[in-house]
């Protein structure tokens, strides 16, 4: 009996966001459409973790939107599955600024003053 094994590679996955720096409650568009499986075909499932404690969202399309309720920097991860049930993921940091703020202003996420005793 001959067994032939075909190696499968993990899918290629990438994600971007628009705008890269959103205001509070502004829907952010996440786009993983350049992602594909090892054959260059579209992926079957996308699981989005928006990094803010909200439930993960599963889509069949590579696009989704998500608003953030608080300013901060959020680690967004998309995990994809292809027709071979191979998975891969990609992450970006989504910045969210308070309403009324101007773009390109830096908001420290940690207190810059540290006391050592």
PLY file of the C-alpha trace (Angstrom):
ply
format ascii 1.0
element vertex 117
property float x
property float y
property float z
element edge 116
property int vertex1
property int vertex2
end_header
0.00 0.00 0.00
1.38 3.39 -1.00
0.65 6.47 1.05
1.18 9.79 -0.62
1.42 12.79 1.62
1.09 16.30 0.25
2.60 18.94 2.50
0.31 21.81 3.32
1.61 25.23 4.18
0.03 27.69 6.55
-2.05 30.42 4.92
-0.56 33.84 4.26
-2.35 36.42 6.42
-2.04 40.17 6.80
-4.33 42.78 8.32
-4.64 46.55 8.11
-6.95 49.13 9.67
-8.60 52.37 8.55
-8.17 54.82 10.16
-4.92 53.77 11.81
-5.72 56.20 14.63
-9.45 56.27 15.33
-11.51 58.42 17.65
-13.58 56.86 20.46
-16.78 55.24 19.05
-15.58 55.69 15.46
-15.97 52.39 13.56
-12.57 51.05 12.49
-12.46 49.02 9.27
-10.19 45.98 9.48
-9.08 44.45 6.18
-7.43 41.04 5.73
-8.30 40.72 2.03
-4.70 40.26 0.77
-4.63 37.02 2.82
-4.84 33.70 0.95
-4.17 29.97 1.28
-1.12 28.13 -0.10
-2.87 27.80 -3.49
-3.54 31.54 -3.67
-7.26 31.00 -3.03
-9.46 32.94 -0.61
-9.69 31.76 2.99
-12.80 30.14 4.50
-13.02 31.75 7.96
-11.77 34.82 9.82
-11.87 35.12 13.63
-11.34 38.67 14.86
-10.11 39.54 18.35
-10.34 43.30 18.75
-8.18 43.42 21.90
-10.71 45.34 24.02
-12.37 42.45 25.86
-15.34 42.31 23.48
-16.43 38.88 22.16
-14.48 37.51 19.20
-16.25 37.91 15.86
-16.28 35.23 13.15
-16.75 36.23 9.51
-16.55 34.49 6.13
-15.35 37.72 4.52
-11.94 39.41 5.10
-13.51 42.74 6.12
-15.13 43.82 9.37
-15.73 46.98 11.42
-15.43 47.59 15.14
-15.81 50.74 17.30
-13.84 51.25 20.53
-15.45 52.78 23.62
-12.23 54.00 25.25
-9.00 55.61 24.11
-5.91 53.41 24.11
-3.83 51.02 22.05
-5.48 47.68 21.28
-3.77 44.50 20.02
-6.02 43.27 17.18
-5.57 39.69 15.95
-7.22 37.93 13.02
-6.97 34.14 12.86
-7.74 32.62 9.46
-8.67 29.09 8.37
-8.26 27.73 4.85
-9.91 24.84 2.98
-7.33 22.42 4.45
-8.21 23.59 8.00
-4.76 25.15 8.28
-4.72 28.28 10.44
-2.52 31.34 10.73
-2.85 34.73 12.37
-1.71 38.32 12.05
-1.82 41.19 14.52
-1.69 44.97 14.52
-2.01 47.63 17.21
-5.05 49.84 16.80
-4.76 53.31 18.33
-7.86 55.06 19.62
-7.77 58.69 20.76
-10.26 60.71 22.83
-12.99 62.62 20.94
-11.94 66.09 19.85
-8.24 65.27 19.82
-6.07 65.89 16.79
-4.32 63.13 14.91
-0.65 62.39 15.44
-0.73 63.30 19.14
0.98 60.79 21.37
-0.91 59.50 24.38
1.29 57.54 26.78
-0.32 54.29 27.83
1.72 54.07 31.03
2.66 56.57 33.71
6.11 57.86 32.72
7.06 58.43 36.36
8.37 55.42 38.20
9.33 55.35 41.86
11.81 52.75 43.00
12.19 52.17 46.70
0 1
1 2
2 3
3 4
4 5
5 6
6 7
7 8
8 9
9 10
10 11
11 12
12 13
13 14
14 15
15 16
16 17
17 18
18 19
19 20
20 21
21 22
22 23
23 24
24 25
25 26
26 27
27 28
28 29
29 30
30 31
31 32
32 33
33 34
34 35
35 36
36 37
37 38
38 39
39 40
40 41
41 42
42 43
43 44
44 45
45 46
46 47
47 48
48 49
49 50
50 51
51 52
52 53
53 54
54 55
55 56
56 57
57 58
58 59
59 60
60 61
61 62
62 63
63 64
64 65
65 66
66 67
67 68
68 69
69 70
70 71
71 72
72 73
73 74
74 75
75 76
76 77
77 78
78 79
79 80
80 81
81 82
82 83
83 84
84 85
85 86
86 87
87 88
88 89
89 90
90 91
91 92
92 93
93 94
94 95
95 96
96 97
97 98
98 99
99 100
100 101
101 102
102 103
103 104
104 105
105 106
106 107
107 108
108 109
109 110
110 111
111 112
112 113
113 114
114 115
115 116
